[in-house]
Amino acid sequence: MIAPSAEPLVLDVSGLTVEYRDAVRTVRAVTGLSLSVARGRTVALIGESGSGKTTAALAILGMLPGSATVLSGSVAVTPAGRRLDLLRLPRRELRALRWQHIAYVPQGSISSLNPIQRIGRHFQQTAEAHALGRRAAEARAMELLAAVHLEPRRIWTSYPHELSGGTRQRVAIALAMLLEPEVIVLDEPTTALDVLTQEAVLTTLLELQAATGVSYLAITHDLSVAGAVADEVITMYAGRAVERGTAEQVLADPLHPYTAGLLRSTPSVDSDLPVQSIGGHPPSLSDLPPGCSFHPRCGLADERCRSGGPPALLPADSRTVACHRVSERVAAGGPG
């Protein structure tokens, strides 16, 4: 099993289950997700589009659309040492905690910034919503913009469209840090950025973490991003966690066939092996196959995988994996 961190937990999610409903169908987007993030640590959720990563993040933040319902679970935070369940807080209290304890950097910085407002106004509005004075907010913003390697005065008076994608992303990170939250949810923090800009943004995140002790929950389909920032990695497939371990374990020696497929389908400058895509397609969350949801795409699947219920996360090689075949093989003498 993964060794627990000596640092206190700033986010503790247990049994999170989320459904979307409309007049025609019901979609179970997340099923029984549990995770915990310690102070100064990073947990990454990885998987293909549609695996439930962003839905999980929005549920944790209390930002799900009206068509979504949290069926069960808890999302605990500990501001000032008090343990609070975000899923059960009145909306006013939740809004007060958001940004002060848990903040968000959404996917696509251009869509998260108002195009008709200068960058400085974005900081001012966030400050006003949480009773932080304008002068204090501006002084804090200047510090943060400098900390993410930008020219504070020039950025403060600029409109979003006047900035590059990488600059906007760093602005979004600085904005999330304005009220000194303990944990930030990063949704695809390097999407649509070139390789050099990606590296600069990831370096900025690590520098801020080292300087402030902030924690991250990173949502990404890019395994290189997970490898660069994460201490722990959780692989999601069809709304479920299917593998959990340290970043080194999961990304260097994956146990679940799906995680291994993700690694094989990711180009790497350090490997001469050809890129191999995962066969088949992700299942529809409104019509999941019987048994293990991955079995139609899995080379290890047997009759039990096709007919039995989806396995829970089982102990395997000091981590957990939702695969009977792998767990039995590890118990019999090793993953190989």
N, C-alpha and C positions, 0 to 999 in steps of 0.2 A: 504494500500500500504506500501511497505518497506520504512522506514524512510531513507532519503538520508544521506550519511556520510558527516561530516563536513570537511573531508580531500579532497584535490583536486584529480580529476580523473587522473590516469596514463594510463588508457586504456579504450576506449569507442567504442564499436562495435555496429553498427546499420544496421539492415536489411540484414545481410550477407547471400547470397545464392550461393551455389557451385554445379556445375555439373561435372560428369565424362562422357567422351564420347569415344567410339571406333567405329569401322566400323559397329557394329551390334546394339548397344543400347546406350541409354542415361540414366544416373542414377543421380537423384537429391539427393545429399548426405546431404546437409544442406539447409534449407529453412527459410529465414527471421529471422535469429538469431540476437538478440540484447542483449548486456550485458555491464556492466561498472564495473571497478575495481578502487577503491580509494586507495590512498597511505596507505600502512601498513595494507591492508585488503586482504582477500582471498575469491575468488569466485570459487566454485567447479561445474563442469559439470558432472552429473552422468547419468548412463544408461547402458543398455546391450551393448555388442560388436555389432558394426554395426549401432549404433544410431546416428553417425555423430560427435561424440566428437573430435576424433583425426583429422578428416578432418577440423573441425572448427579451431582447434589449428594451423594446418599447413597453413591454409588460413590466419590466423591472422599474422603468422610469415613470410608470403611470401615464403613458402617452399613447395607448392603444386607440385605434379608431372606434367609433360607436358600434361597428359590426362585430367587434371582438369581445369576448367574455373570458375572464380568468375563472376557470372552473374550480381550481384548487391550488394550494401551495401558499408559501409565505416569502416575503422579500424583506429581510431584516437589515436595518442599518443601526449604527450606534453613535449618534451625535452626542457629544459631551458625556459619553459613557452610558446613555440611555438606549435600551434596545427597543426599536420601533418597527412595526410591520407596515411597510409602505402601502400594501394592498388594502389595509384596513383603516388608514388614516382619512379623516375628512379632507376634501379637496383643498381647502384653504391651508391646512397644515402641510399637505403634500407639496403644494406650490412653494411654501416657505422653505421646506427642506431641499427642494430641487434647486440646484445651482449652489446652495450653501453647503450641502453635504455630498450630493451626487449630481454631477453635471454631464453634459452630452455634447459630443462633437458629431453631428450628423453626416451621413454620406453625401458628398457633393457640396463643397463649401459655397459655391455660387448660389445654390438654391436655398441655403440657410441664412444668407445675408440679404437684407432689403436693398434692392438695386437703386432706390431713390433716396437712400440715406447714407450720409458719410459714415465711415467706420467709427468715428468718435461717438456718434449718436447711438450706435449699437451698444457700446459700453455704458453710456449714460442710462439708456432704458433698462438694462439689466440691473444697474445700481439702484435706480428709482424704485423698481419692483421689490427691492429688498432693503429699502430705507438706508442706503449708503449715499452719503452726500456727494454732490457733483465733483467738488474739489478732490475729495478722497478717491473717488472713482477714477478721475483723470490721472492722478498721481500713480495709482496702482496700475492703470492701463499702460502708462508710459514705461513703468518697470517691466511689465509683462511683455510688451512689444519689443523692448530691448532684449529681454531674456530669450525670445524666440528669433533673435538675430534680424530684426527689422528696424527701419528708421522711424522711431515713434511719432515724431511730429508730422512727417510726410504721410504716414499711414493714417494717422488720426483724421486728417482732412481729406482723405481720398474716398472716392466711391468704389464699390466692389469691382465694377467693370474696368477700372483703371489698374487693377492689380492682376498679377499672374495667378494661375491655379495654385501653385505652391505657396505664394504669399497669402492668398485667401485662406488656405488651409491652416497656416500658422496663425493668422488672425483668429480663426475659429478656436484654435487651441488656447490662445491667450484669453479669449473671451470666456471660455469654459473655466479658466483658472481664476477669474476675477474675484470671486468670493471665497477663494481658498478651499475648495471642496476636498473631501478625503478620497473620493473615487470619481473617475471620469469614464463614461462609456464612450468608446471610440468605434463608430460604425464605418468600416472600410476607410480608414484614415488616409490611405494613399491612392484611392481610386482615381484613374484618369491622369495621374502624374507620371512624368518620365522618370527613368531609373535614378538619375542623379538627384532630382527633386524629392523622390521617395526617400532616398537615403538621408537627405537633409532634414526632412520632416521627422523621420524615425529617430535621428540623432537628437533633434530638439525634444522629442517626447522623453527620451532616456535622460537627457540633461535635466529636464524639469523634475523628473521622478527622483533623481539623485539629490537634487537641491532641496526639494520640498517634502519628499516622502509620499507623494500622491500615488494612489493605486489606479490601475487601469483594468477595465473589462473590454478587450479588443474583439471586435466582430470582423472576421476577414475570410475571404476565400483564397487569399494569397499566402501560401505557406512560407514564403520568404519573410513576409511581415511578421507572422507568428514566431518564426525562428529568431528574428531580430529583437523582439521586445518581450516575449512571453516567458514566464517561469513555469506555468502549467498550461497544457493544451487539452481542450475537450473537443472531440470530433462529433459533429451532429449529422444525422441522416434521417430524413423523413420525420423530423420533429423530435427525435430522441437522441440522447447522448449514447454513443456506441463505443467510445474509447476515451479514457482519461489517464493522464500521466504527466510527468515532467516534460517540458519541451524537448529536452534531449532524448528522452525515451521514445516519445511518440513520433518525432520527426526523423530520428536516426534509425529507429528499429520498430516500425509500427507493427502492431499485432492484428488489429481488425483488418479484414480484407478490403474494406472500403478506404480506411486510412492509407493502406499500402497502395491502393489504386490512385488516390489523390497524389501521393508522392511520385508514382511512376508517370503521371500525366503532367507533372510540373517540370519545365525545362530547367536545367542546372548547368552552370559553367564548370562545375566541379565534377561532372560525370560524363562519361562517353556513352552511357546507355541511351538507346533511342527512347523518345517520348512515346508512351502508350496510353491512349485514352481508355477510360472505363467503359466497357461495353454496355449497351442499352441506354436507358434514360431514367432519371429520377422518377419515382412513382407519383401519381396524383394523390395529394393528401386527402382528397375526398373519396378515394377508391384505392386504399392500400391493399397490396397483395396479402394473402393469408400467411401466417407464420412470420418469419423474419422479413422485414420490408426490403432488405438488400438481396434476398435469395435469388431473384431473377437475374441479377447481374454478377453473382458470386460463383467463382470456380470451386469453392469448397463446399457448397450447399449440398445437403443430403435430404432425405425424406423428412426428417424431423424439422429441419429448417423451413421446409415448404409447408408443413402442416401444423406445427406447434406454435404456441404463442411466442411473441418476440421475447428473447431472453433479457433478463435484467443485467445490469453491470455486475460482472463476476470478477473476483480476484484472479489476477493472472500476472505473474512475473513482476511483482511489486507495484502493479497498477490495476486498473479495472477495464474490462472489455465485455461488450454485449455479444458474445459469440460462444456458443457451447463448444464448437469444434476446437477453437483456439484455447479456451480455458482447459479443456480436457488434455490437449496436447502439451500445454505448459505443465500441468500437474503430473503428466507422465514422464517429464524429463527435459522440458525446455521448448522454447518457441520455434526452434528450427525444424 
